[in-house]
Amino acid sequence: MDISELERAGFVSDLTDDERESLGAVFRAESHPVGTALIVEGAAPTKFYVLLEGHVTVHREGTHLADLAPGDCFGEMGVVAKEPRNATVIATTPVRVAAAMGWDLREQLDRDPGLRDRIGEAAASRRT
């Protein structure tokens, strides 16, 4: 995937060209219709997402937590920590996302501790 599509996601802003190219290789573009549950609370964490187009809503135990827009990322908490999903994320419009399989992302993070820190900071800022 062309890493330029991930530019709005803050965690890629300080990467070197080589790091950007390597990270782009683990992402694939996906499109989903309105109503798709991209992440289901309690499920195994298989993917990390960056929202490219459209909007999603985040719920935990039936309570609305947030609305996300292009440039926002989600799914990193479970993927990085290898823990069950702690929220449900549903497309409220048709969406296009960049998706990375968890094992591919963890491998990339092992090679780039700085990226691991940036994604970890994003996760920590949303933990409640």
FIROKE-337636 format. One record per residue: x, y negated, z of N, C-alpha, C in turn; residue in three letters. Coordinates in nm, 2 decimals. Layout:
BEGIN
<pt n_x="X" n_y="Y" n_z="Z" ca_x="X" ca_y="Y" ca_z="Z" c_x="X" c_y="Y" c_z="Z" rest="ALA"/>
...
This chain:
BEGIN
<pt n_x="0.08" n_y="0.12" n_z="0.00" ca_x="0.00" ca_y="0.00" ca_z="0.00" c_x="0.09" c_y="-0.12" c_z="0.00" rest="MET"/>
<pt n_x="0.05" n_y="-0.22" n_z="-0.07" ca_x="0.12" ca_y="-0.35" ca_z="-0.07" c_x="0.11" c_y="-0.42" c_z="0.06" rest="ASP"/>
<pt n_x="0.22" n_y="-0.44" n_z="0.13" ca_x="0.22" ca_y="-0.49" ca_z="0.26" c_x="0.16" c_y="-0.64" c_z="0.27" rest="ILE"/>
<pt n_x="0.16" n_y="-0.70" n_z="0.15" ca_x="0.11" ca_y="-0.84" ca_z="0.15" c_x="-0.04" c_y="-0.84" c_z="0.19" rest="SER"/>
<pt n_x="-0.11" n_y="-0.73" n_z="0.17" ca_x="-0.25" ca_y="-0.72" ca_z="0.21" c_x="-0.27" c_y="-0.72" c_z="0.36" rest="GLU"/>
<pt n_x="-0.16" n_y="-0.69" n_z="0.44" ca_x="-0.16" ca_y="-0.69" ca_z="0.58" c_x="-0.12" c_y="-0.82" c_z="0.65" rest="LEU"/>
<pt n_x="-0.09" n_y="-0.92" n_z="0.56" ca_x="-0.03" ca_y="-1.05" ca_z="0.61" c_x="-0.11" c_y="-1.11" c_z="0.72" rest="GLU"/>
<pt n_x="-0.24" n_y="-1.11" n_z="0.72" ca_x="-0.32" ca_y="-1.17" ca_z="0.83" c_x="-0.31" c_y="-1.11" c_z="0.96" rest="ARG"/>
<pt n_x="-0.26" n_y="-0.98" n_z="0.96" ca_x="-0.24" ca_y="-0.91" ca_z="1.09" c_x="-0.11" c_y="-0.96" c_z="1.15" rest="ALA"/>
<pt n_x="-0.12" n_y="-1.02" n_z="1.27" ca_x="0.00" ca_y="-1.09" ca_z="1.33" c_x="0.12" c_y="-1.00" c_z="1.35" rest="GLY"/>
<pt n_x="0.10" n_y="-0.87" n_z="1.37" ca_x="0.21" ca_y="-0.78" ca_z="1.40" c_x="0.31" c_y="-0.77" c_z="1.29" rest="PHE"/>
<pt n_x="0.28" n_y="-0.80" n_z="1.17" ca_x="0.37" ca_y="-0.79" ca_z="1.06" c_x="0.45" c_y="-0.92" c_z="1.02" rest="VAL"/>
<pt n_x="0.42" n_y="-1.02" n_z="1.09" ca_x="0.48" ca_y="-1.15" ca_z="1.05" c_x="0.63" c_y="-1.16" c_z="1.06" rest="SER"/>
<pt n_x="0.69" n_y="-1.10" n_z="1.16" ca_x="0.83" ca_y="-1.11" ca_z="1.18" c_x="0.91" c_y="-0.99" c_z="1.13" rest="ASP"/>
<pt n_x="0.85" n_y="-0.91" n_z="1.05" ca_x="0.92" ca_y="-0.79" ca_z="1.00" c_x="1.02" c_y="-0.83" c_z="0.89" rest="LEU"/>
<pt n_x="1.13" n_y="-0.75" n_z="0.88" ca_x="1.22" ca_y="-0.77" ca_z="0.77" c_x="1.16" c_y="-0.71" c_z="0.64" rest="THR"/>
<pt n_x="1.22" n_y="-0.73" n_z="0.53" ca_x="1.16" ca_y="-0.68" ca_z="0.40" c_x="1.16" c_y="-0.53" c_z="0.41" rest="ASP"/>
<pt n_x="1.27" n_y="-0.47" n_z="0.46" ca_x="1.28" ca_y="-0.32" ca_z="0.47" c_x="1.17" c_y="-0.26" c_z="0.56" rest="ASP"/>
<pt n_x="1.15" n_y="-0.33" n_z="0.67" ca_x="1.05" ca_y="-0.28" ca_z="0.77" c_x="0.91" c_y="-0.30" c_z="0.71" rest="GLU"/>
<pt n_x="0.89" n_y="-0.40" n_z="0.64" ca_x="0.76" ca_y="-0.43" ca_z="0.58" c_x="0.73" c_y="-0.32" c_z="0.47" rest="ARG"/>
<pt n_x="0.83" n_y="-0.29" n_z="0.39" ca_x="0.81" ca_y="-0.18" ca_z="0.29" c_x="0.79" c_y="-0.05" c_z="0.35" rest="GLU"/>
<pt n_x="0.86" n_y="-0.02" n_z="0.46" ca_x="0.84" ca_y="0.11" ca_z="0.53" c_x="0.70" c_y="0.12" c_z="0.59" rest="SER"/>
<pt n_x="0.66" n_y="0.01" n_z="0.65" ca_x="0.53" ca_y="0.01" ca_z="0.71" c_x="0.42" c_y="0.02" c_z="0.61" rest="LEU"/>
<pt n_x="0.43" n_y="-0.05" n_z="0.50" ca_x="0.33" ca_y="-0.04" ca_z="0.39" c_x="0.31" c_y="0.10" c_z="0.34" rest="GLY"/>
<pt n_x="0.42" n_y="0.18" n_z="0.35" ca_x="0.41" ca_y="0.32" ca_z="0.30" c_x="0.32" c_y="0.41" c_z="0.38" rest="ALA"/>
<pt n_x="0.29" n_y="0.37" n_z="0.51" ca_x="0.21" ca_y="0.45" ca_z="0.59" c_x="0.06" c_y="0.42" c_z="0.59" rest="VAL"/>
<pt n_x="0.03" n_y="0.30" n_z="0.52" ca_x="-0.11" ca_y="0.26" ca_z="0.51" c_x="-0.18" c_y="0.30" c_z="0.38" rest="PHE"/>
<pt n_x="-0.31" n_y="0.32" n_z="0.38" ca_x="-0.38" ca_y="0.35" ca_z="0.26" c_x="-0.51" c_y="0.27" c_z="0.27" rest="ARG"/>
<pt n_x="-0.56" n_y="0.21" n_z="0.16" ca_x="-0.68" ca_y="0.13" ca_z="0.16" c_x="-0.80" c_y="0.23" c_z="0.16" rest="ALA"/>
<pt n_x="-0.90" n_y="0.19" n_z="0.24" ca_x="-1.03" ca_y="0.26" ca_z="0.24" c_x="-1.14" c_y="0.16" c_z="0.24" rest="GLU"/>
<pt n_x="-1.25" n_y="0.20" n_z="0.18" ca_x="-1.37" ca_y="0.12" ca_z="0.17" c_x="-1.48" c_y="0.20" c_z="0.24" rest="SER"/>
<pt n_x="-1.57" n_y="0.13" n_z="0.32" ca_x="-1.68" ca_y="0.19" ca_z="0.39" c_x="-1.80" c_y="0.10" c_z="0.38" rest="HIS"/>
<pt n_x="-1.92" n_y="0.17" n_z="0.37" ca_x="-2.04" ca_y="0.09" ca_z="0.37" c_x="-2.09" c_y="0.04" c_z="0.51" rest="PRO"/>
<pt n_x="-2.18" n_y="-0.06" n_z="0.51" ca_x="-2.23" ca_y="-0.11" ca_z="0.63" c_x="-2.29" c_y="0.01" c_z="0.71" rest="VAL"/>
<pt n_x="-2.27" n_y="0.00" n_z="0.84" ca_x="-2.32" ca_y="0.11" ca_z="0.93" c_x="-2.22" c_y="0.22" c_z="0.96" rest="GLY"/>
<pt n_x="-2.11" n_y="0.22" n_z="0.89" ca_x="-2.01" ca_y="0.33" ca_z="0.91" c_x="-1.94" c_y="0.31" c_z="1.05" rest="THR"/>
<pt n_x="-1.94" n_y="0.42" n_z="1.13" ca_x="-1.87" ca_y="0.42" ca_z="1.25" c_x="-1.72" c_y="0.46" c_z="1.22" rest="ALA"/>
<pt n_x="-1.63" n_y="0.36" n_z="1.22" ca_x="-1.49" ca_y="0.39" ca_z="1.19" c_x="-1.42" c_y="0.46" c_z="1.31" rest="LEU"/>
<pt n_x="-1.46" n_y="0.42" n_z="1.43" ca_x="-1.41" ca_y="0.48" ca_z="1.55" c_x="-1.53" c_y="0.51" c_z="1.64" rest="ILE"/>
<pt n_x="-1.53" n_y="0.63" n_z="1.70" ca_x="-1.64" ca_y="0.67" ca_z="1.79" c_x="-1.58" c_y="0.69" c_z="1.93" rest="VAL"/>
<pt n_x="-1.63" n_y="0.62" n_z="2.03" ca_x="-1.59" ca_y="0.63" ca_z="2.17" c_x="-1.58" c_y="0.77" c_z="2.21" rest="GLU"/>
<pt n_x="-1.47" n_y="0.81" n_z="2.27" ca_x="-1.45" ca_y="0.95" ca_z="2.32" c_x="-1.38" c_y="1.04" c_z="2.22" rest="GLY"/>
<pt n_x="-1.38" n_y="1.00" n_z="2.10" ca_x="-1.32" ca_y="1.09" ca_z="1.99" c_x="-1.17" c_y="1.09" c_z="1.99" rest="ALA"/>
<pt n_x="-1.11" n_y="1.18" n_z="1.93" ca_x="-0.97" ca_y="1.19" ca_z="1.92" c_x="-0.92" c_y="1.07" c_z="1.83" rest="ALA"/>
<pt n_x="-0.80" n_y="1.01" n_z="1.87" ca_x="-0.75" ca_y="0.90" ca_z="1.79" c_x="-0.67" c_y="0.95" c_z="1.67" rest="PRO"/>
<pt n_x="-0.73" n_y="0.93" n_z="1.55" ca_x="-0.66" ca_y="0.98" ca_z="1.43" c_x="-0.60" c_y="0.87" c_z="1.35" rest="THR"/>
<pt n_x="-0.66" n_y="0.75" n_z="1.35" ca_x="-0.62" ca_y="0.64" ca_z="1.26" c_x="-0.61" c_y="0.50" c_z="1.33" rest="LYS"/>
<pt n_x="-0.52" n_y="0.42" n_z="1.28" ca_x="-0.51" ca_y="0.28" ca_z="1.32" c_x="-0.55" c_y="0.20" c_z="1.20" rest="PHE"/>
<pt n_x="-0.63" n_y="0.09" n_z="1.22" ca_x="-0.69" ca_y="0.01" ca_z="1.11" c_x="-0.65" c_y="-0.13" c_z="1.12" rest="TYR"/>
<pt n_x="-0.64" n_y="-0.19" n_z="1.00" ca_x="-0.63" ca_y="-0.34" ca_z="0.98" c_x="-0.75" c_y="-0.37" c_z="0.89" rest="VAL"/>
<pt n_x="-0.83" n_y="-0.46" n_z="0.94" ca_x="-0.95" ca_y="-0.50" ca_z="0.86" c_x="-0.91" c_y="-0.60" c_z="0.75" rest="LEU"/>
<pt n_x="-0.93" n_y="-0.56" n_z="0.63" ca_x="-0.89" ca_y="-0.65" ca_z="0.51" c_x="-1.01" c_y="-0.73" c_z="0.46" rest="LEU"/>
<pt n_x="-1.13" n_y="-0.67" n_z="0.46" ca_x="-1.24" ca_y="-0.74" ca_z="0.41" c_x="-1.36" c_y="-0.70" c_z="0.49" rest="GLU"/>
<pt n_x="-1.46" n_y="-0.79" n_z="0.52" ca_x="-1.58" ca_y="-0.75" ca_z="0.59" c_x="-1.56" c_y="-0.77" c_z="0.74" rest="GLY"/>
<pt n_x="-1.66" n_y="-0.72" n_z="0.82" ca_x="-1.67" ca_y="-0.74" ca_z="0.96" c_x="-1.71" c_y="-0.61" c_z="1.03" rest="HIS"/>
<pt n_x="-1.66" n_y="-0.60" n_z="1.15" ca_x="-1.70" ca_y="-0.48" ca_z="1.24" c_x="-1.74" c_y="-0.53" c_z="1.37" rest="VAL"/>
<pt n_x="-1.81" n_y="-0.45" n_z="1.45" ca_x="-1.85" ca_y="-0.48" ca_z="1.58" c_x="-1.79" c_y="-0.37" c_z="1.67" rest="THR"/>
<pt n_x="-1.75" n_y="-0.41" n_z="1.80" ca_x="-1.69" ca_y="-0.32" ca_z="1.89" c_x="-1.78" c_y="-0.30" c_z="2.01" rest="VAL"/>
<pt n_x="-1.81" n_y="-0.18" n_z="2.05" ca_x="-1.90" ca_y="-0.15" ca_z="2.17" c_x="-1.84" c_y="-0.05" c_z="2.26" rest="HIS"/>
<pt n_x="-1.86" n_y="-0.06" n_z="2.39" ca_x="-1.81" ca_y="0.04" ca_z="2.48" c_x="-1.93" c_y="0.07" c_z="2.57" rest="ARG"/>
<pt n_x="-1.96" n_y="0.20" n_z="2.58" ca_x="-2.08" ca_y="0.24" ca_z="2.67" c_x="-2.20" c_y="0.16" c_z="2.63" rest="GLU"/>
<pt n_x="-2.22" n_y="0.13" n_z="2.51" ca_x="-2.34" ca_y="0.06" ca_z="2.46" c_x="-2.34" c_y="-0.09" c_z="2.48" rest="GLY"/>
<pt n_x="-2.23" n_y="-0.15" n_z="2.54" ca_x="-2.22" ca_y="-0.29" ca_z="2.56" c_x="-2.13" c_y="-0.35" c_z="2.45" rest="THR"/>
<pt n_x="-2.18" n_y="-0.46" n_z="2.39" ca_x="-2.10" ca_y="-0.53" ca_z="2.28" c_x="-1.98" c_y="-0.59" c_z="2.34" rest="HIS"/>
<pt n_x="-1.86" n_y="-0.57" n_z="2.29" ca_x="-1.74" ca_y="-0.62" ca_z="2.33" c_x="-1.68" c_y="-0.73" c_z="2.24" rest="LEU"/>
<pt n_x="-1.69" n_y="-0.71" n_z="2.11" ca_x="-1.63" ca_y="-0.81" ca_z="2.02" c_x="-1.68" c_y="-0.79" c_z="1.88" rest="ALA"/>
<pt n_x="-1.66" n_y="-0.89" n_z="1.80" ca_x="-1.68" ca_y="-0.89" ca_z="1.66" c_x="-1.54" c_y="-0.91" c_z="1.59" rest="ASP"/>
<pt n_x="-1.50" n_y="-0.83" n_z="1.50" ca_x="-1.37" ca_y="-0.85" ca_z="1.44" c_x="-1.39" c_y="-0.89" c_z="1.29" rest="LEU"/>
<pt n_x="-1.29" n_y="-0.96" n_z="1.24" ca_x="-1.29" ca_y="-1.02" ca_z="1.11" c_x="-1.16" c_y="-0.98" c_z="1.04" rest="ALA"/>
<pt n_x="-1.15" n_y="-1.01" n_z="0.91" ca_x="-1.03" ca_y="-0.98" ca_z="0.84" c_x="-0.90" c_y="-1.03" c_z="0.91" rest="PRO"/>
<pt n_x="-0.80" n_y="-0.94" n_z="0.91" ca_x="-0.68" ca_y="-0.97" ca_z="0.98" c_x="-0.67" c_y="-0.91" c_z="1.12" rest="GLY"/>
<pt n_x="-0.79" n_y="-0.87" n_z="1.17" ca_x="-0.79" ca_y="-0.81" ca_z="1.30" c_x="-0.75" c_y="-0.66" c_z="1.29" rest="ASP"/>
<pt n_x="-0.69" n_y="-0.60" n_z="1.39" ca_x="-0.66" ca_y="-0.46" ca_z="1.39" c_x="-0.73" c_y="-0.39" c_z="1.50" rest="CYS"/>
<pt n_x="-0.75" n_y="-0.26" n_z="1.49" ca_x="-0.82" ca_y="-0.19" ca_z="1.59" c_x="-0.78" c_y="-0.04" c_z="1.58" rest="PHE"/>
<pt n_x="-0.79" n_y="0.03" n_z="1.69" ca_x="-0.75" ca_y="0.17" ca_z="1.69" c_x="-0.61" c_y="0.20" c_z="1.74" rest="GLY"/>
<pt n_x="-0.54" n_y="0.09" n_z="1.77" ca_x="-0.40" ca_y="0.11" ca_z="1.81" c_x="-0.39" c_y="0.17" c_z="1.95" rest="GLU"/>
<pt n_x="-0.48" n_y="0.14" n_z="2.04" ca_x="-0.47" ca_y="0.19" ca_z="2.18" c_x="-0.46" c_y="0.34" c_z="2.19" rest="MET"/>
<pt n_x="-0.56" n_y="0.40" n_z="2.12" ca_x="-0.57" ca_y="0.55" ca_z="2.13" c_x="-0.45" c_y="0.61" c_z="2.05" rest="GLY"/>
<pt n_x="-0.42" n_y="0.56" n_z="1.93" ca_x="-0.31" ca_y="0.61" ca_z="1.85" c_x="-0.18" c_y="0.61" c_z="1.92" rest="VAL"/>
<pt n_x="-0.14" n_y="0.49" n_z="1.98" ca_x="-0.01" ca_y="0.48" ca_z="2.05" c_x="-0.01" c_y="0.56" c_z="2.17" rest="VAL"/>
<pt n_x="-0.11" n_y="0.56" n_z="2.25" ca_x="-0.11" ca_y="0.63" ca_z="2.38" c_x="-0.16" c_y="0.77" c_z="2.37" rest="ALA"/>
<pt n_x="-0.21" n_y="0.81" n_z="2.25" ca_x="-0.26" ca_y="0.95" ca_z="2.23" c_x="-0.37" c_y="0.98" c_z="2.33" rest="LYS"/>
<pt n_x="-0.46" n_y="0.88" n_z="2.35" ca_x="-0.58" ca_y="0.89" ca_z="2.44" c_x="-0.71" c_y="0.89" c_z="2.36" rest="GLU"/>
<pt n_x="-0.81" n_y="0.95" n_z="2.41" ca_x="-0.94" ca_y="0.94" ca_z="2.34" c_x="-0.98" c_y="0.79" c_z="2.32" rest="PRO"/>
<pt n_x="-1.06" n_y="0.77" n_z="2.21" ca_x="-1.11" ca_y="0.64" ca_z="2.18" c_x="-1.19" c_y="0.58" c_z="2.30" rest="ARG"/>
<pt n_x="-1.16" n_y="0.45" n_z="2.33" ca_x="-1.23" ca_y="0.39" ca_z="2.44" c_x="-1.35" c_y="0.30" c_z="2.40" rest="ASN"/>
<pt n_x="-1.38" n_y="0.29" n_z="2.27" ca_x="-1.48" ca_y="0.21" ca_z="2.22" c_x="-1.53" c_y="0.27" c_z="2.08" rest="ALA"/>
<pt n_x="-1.64" n_y="0.22" n_z="2.04" ca_x="-1.70" ca_y="0.25" ca_z="1.91" c_x="-1.69" c_y="0.13" c_z="1.82" rest="THR"/>
<pt n_x="-1.64" n_y="0.14" n_z="1.70" ca_x="-1.63" ca_y="0.03" ca_z="1.60" c_x="-1.71" c_y="0.07" c_z="1.48" rest="VAL"/>
<pt n_x="-1.81" n_y="-0.02" n_z="1.45" ca_x="-1.91" ca_y="0.00" ca_z="1.34" c_x="-1.90" c_y="-0.12" c_z="1.24" rest="ILE"/>
<pt n_x="-1.90" n_y="-0.08" n_z="1.12" ca_x="-1.90" ca_y="-0.18" ca_z="1.01" c_x="-2.04" c_y="-0.25" c_z="1.01" rest="ALA"/>
<pt n_x="-2.04" n_y="-0.39" n_z="1.02" ca_x="-2.16" ca_y="-0.46" ca_z="1.01" c_x="-2.18" c_y="-0.52" c_z="0.87" rest="THR"/>
<pt n_x="-2.08" n_y="-0.51" n_z="0.79" ca_x="-2.09" ca_y="-0.54" ca_z="0.65" c_x="-2.01" c_y="-0.43" c_z="0.57" rest="THR"/>
<pt n_x="-2.02" n_y="-0.42" n_z="0.44" ca_x="-1.93" ca_y="-0.33" ca_z="0.37" c_x="-1.78" c_y="-0.38" c_z="0.41" rest="PRO"/>
<pt n_x="-1.69" n_y="-0.29" n_z="0.44" ca_x="-1.56" ca_y="-0.32" ca_z="0.48" c_x="-1.46" c_y="-0.25" c_z="0.39" rest="VAL"/>
<pt n_x="-1.34" n_y="-0.32" n_z="0.39" ca_x="-1.22" ca_y="-0.26" ca_z="0.33" c_x="-1.12" c_y="-0.27" c_z="0.43" rest="ARG"/>
<pt n_x="-1.05" n_y="-0.16" n_z="0.46" ca_x="-0.95" ca_y="-0.15" ca_z="0.57" c_x="-0.82" c_y="-0.09" c_z="0.52" rest="VAL"/>
<pt n_x="-0.71" n_y="-0.12" n_z="0.58" ca_x="-0.59" ca_y="-0.05" ca_z="0.57" c_x="-0.58" c_y="0.05" c_z="0.68" rest="ALA"/>
<pt n_x="-0.57" n_y="0.17" n_z="0.65" ca_x="-0.57" ca_y="0.28" ca_z="0.76" c_x="-0.44" c_y="0.35" c_z="0.76" rest="ALA"/>
<pt n_x="-0.38" n_y="0.38" n_z="0.88" ca_x="-0.26" ca_y="0.46" ca_z="0.89" c_x="-0.29" c_y="0.57" c_z="0.98" rest="ALA"/>
<pt n_x="-0.26" n_y="0.69" n_z="0.94" ca_x="-0.27" ca_y="0.81" ca_z="1.02" c_x="-0.19" c_y="0.79" c_z="1.15" rest="MET"/>
<pt n_x="-0.24" n_y="0.84" n_z="1.26" ca_x="-0.17" ca_y="0.82" ca_z="1.39" c_x="-0.03" c_y="0.87" c_z="1.39" rest="GLY"/>
<pt n_x="-0.01" n_y="0.99" n_z="1.34" ca_x="0.13" ca_y="1.05" ca_z="1.34" c_x="0.22" c_y="0.97" c_z="1.26" rest="TRP"/>
<pt n_x="0.17" n_y="0.92" n_z="1.14" ca_x="0.26" ca_y="0.84" ca_z="1.06" c_x="0.30" c_y="0.71" c_z="1.13" rest="ASP"/>
<pt n_x="0.20" n_y="0.65" n_z="1.19" ca_x="0.23" ca_y="0.52" ca_z="1.26" c_x="0.32" c_y="0.54" c_z="1.38" rest="LEU"/>
<pt n_x="0.30" n_y="0.65" n_z="1.45" ca_x="0.39" ca_y="0.67" ca_z="1.57" c_x="0.53" c_y="0.70" c_z="1.52" rest="ARG"/>
<pt n_x="0.55" n_y="0.76" n_z="1.41" ca_x="0.68" ca_y="0.79" ca_z="1.35" c_x="0.75" c_y="0.65" c_z="1.31" rest="GLU"/>
<pt n_x="0.67" n_y="0.57" n_z="1.25" ca_x="0.72" ca_y="0.43" ca_z="1.22" c_x="0.76" c_y="0.35" c_z="1.34" rest="GLN"/>
<pt n_x="0.67" n_y="0.36" n_z="1.44" ca_x="0.70" ca_y="0.29" ca_z="1.57" c_x="0.83" c_y="0.34" c_z="1.64" rest="LEU"/>
<pt n_x="0.85" n_y="0.47" n_z="1.63" ca_x="0.98" ca_y="0.52" ca_z="1.68" c_x="1.10" c_y="0.47" c_z="1.61" rest="ASP"/>
<pt n_x="1.09" n_y="0.44" n_z="1.48" ca_x="1.20" ca_y="0.38" ca_z="1.41" c_x="1.21" c_y="0.23" c_z="1.44" rest="ARG"/>
<pt n_x="1.10" n_y="0.16" n_z="1.48" ca_x="1.10" ca_y="0.02" ca_z="1.50" c_x="1.04" c_y="-0.02" c_z="1.63" rest="ASP"/>
<pt n_x="1.12" n_y="-0.02" n_z="1.74" ca_x="1.07" ca_y="-0.05" ca_z="1.87" c_x="1.01" c_y="-0.19" c_z="1.88" rest="PRO"/>
<pt n_x="1.06" n_y="-0.28" n_z="1.80" ca_x="1.00" ca_y="-0.42" ca_z="1.80" c_x="0.86" c_y="-0.42" c_z="1.76" rest="GLY"/>
<pt n_x="0.83" n_y="-0.34" n_z="1.65" ca_x="0.69" ca_y="-0.32" ca_z="1.60" c_x="0.61" c_y="-0.26" c_z="1.71" rest="LEU"/>
<pt n_x="0.66" n_y="-0.16" n_z="1.78" ca_x="0.59" ca_y="-0.09" ca_z="1.88" c_x="0.55" c_y="-0.19" c_z="1.99" rest="ARG"/>
<pt n_x="0.64" n_y="-0.28" n_z="2.03" ca_x="0.61" ca_y="-0.38" ca_z="2.13" c_x="0.50" c_y="-0.47" c_z="2.08" rest="ASP"/>
<pt n_x="0.51" n_y="-0.52" n_z="1.96" ca_x="0.40" ca_y="-0.61" ca_z="1.90" c_x="0.27" c_y="-0.54" c_z="1.90" rest="ARG"/>
<pt n_x="0.26" n_y="-0.42" n_z="1.86" ca_x="0.13" ca_y="-0.35" ca_z="1.86" c_x="0.09" c_y="-0.32" c_z="2.00" rest="ILE"/>
<pt n_x="0.18" n_y="-0.29" n_z="2.09" ca_x="0.15" ca_y="-0.27" ca_z="2.23" c_x="0.09" c_y="-0.39" c_z="2.29" rest="GLY"/>
<pt n_x="0.15" n_y="-0.51" n_z="2.26" ca_x="0.10" ca_y="-0.64" ca_z="2.31" c_x="-0.05" c_y="-0.66" c_z="2.27" rest="GLU"/>
<pt n_x="-0.07" n_y="-0.63" n_z="2.14" ca_x="-0.21" ca_y="-0.64" ca_z="2.09" c_x="-0.31" c_y="-0.56" c_z="2.17" rest="ALA"/>
<pt n_x="-0.26" n_y="-0.43" n_z="2.20" ca_x="-0.35" ca_y="-0.34" ca_z="2.27" c_x="-0.37" c_y="-0.39" c_z="2.41" rest="ALA"/>
<pt n_x="-0.26" n_y="-0.43" n_z="2.48" ca_x="-0.27" ca_y="-0.48" ca_z="2.62" c_x="-0.36" c_y="-0.60" c_z="2.63" rest="ALA"/>
<pt n_x="-0.36" n_y="-0.69" n_z="2.53" ca_x="-0.44" ca_y="-0.81" ca_z="2.54" c_x="-0.59" c_y="-0.78" c_z="2.53" rest="SER"/>
<pt n_x="-0.63" n_y="-0.66" n_z="2.49" ca_x="-0.77" ca_y="-0.62" ca_z="2.48" c_x="-0.81" c_y="-0.52" c_z="2.58" rest="ARG"/>
<pt n_x="-0.72" n_y="-0.47" n_z="2.66" ca_x="-0.76" ca_y="-0.37" ca_z="2.76" c_x="-0.84" c_y="-0.44" c_z="2.87" rest="ARG"/>
<pt n_x="-0.95" n_y="-0.37" n_z="2.91" ca_x="-1.03" ca_y="-0.42" ca_z="3.02" c_x="-1.06" c_y="-0.30" c_z="3.11" rest="THR"/>
